[in-house]
């Protein structure tokens, strides 16, 4: 990914893609203090841009630092990156981190930095996966408690668990992993939130120790508009076999049907399809793009 033409935005300047380098003694590299976002571009427009930029600010805040650019400046930079890269359907990756002033667990005296890169990226999973659903396995890794980690932040440090879980799932022949939380409740996948369907009612785990995704919120809003009841509650793994449908939600995953979690099987049914169709309509509508 580092050897491309084009430009990206780094601390207020546009720099050639290949020149966007950091020093190896960057605090963020050693102590895992970086925070990031994943945003999606549809027909050149960034879906929920302000919500993502806001979350980037809040994630840094949760980790004790302030991003030295306002929401407006970052929004404008994002749109300019998308424009200069000529992206119609793609992905945007803003990232913020602490600089290389010193190496110490203390972050005192470190500067904050931000970069924004964007590239063409039509789909995470294949069209076949969209129609048939993906297969998940439950990970042995669990989401930590809010007393142990800054669980509301989209923080790189929390992605160690996700990468370990995802790599183990890949090695075992699954498409993704389901993580439980520290109490044993169903939490989320490695880069997406989880919804289950029983009859025509949606259920999603209470987001009290993992990322309450922007797509999750969009789906809850859409459910309201579609007259579909949606319930947020704690869900136990033993309950998983009792649901009819299941899907994941995330900026990159969009609405991704799930065919199975371990031995529990699901169909890509009426409710999942209705949510997929409504979400697709929303993201492609010029009126719903926060720019
Ligand atoms: N959980 C995790 C761990 C994620 O990485 C993501 C993707 N950002 C999500 C949930 C879904 O969040 P969003 O809908 O805001 O993309």
Boltz pocket constraint, residues with backbone or C-beta under 6 A from the ligand:
constraints:
  - pocket:
      binder: B
      contacts: [[A, 38], [A, 162], [A, 188], [A, 189], [A, 190], [A, 191], [A, 192], [A, 193], [A, 211], [A, 212], [A, 213], [A, 214], [A, 215], [A, 216], [A, 249], [A, 250], [A, 251], [A, 252]]
      max_distance: 6.0
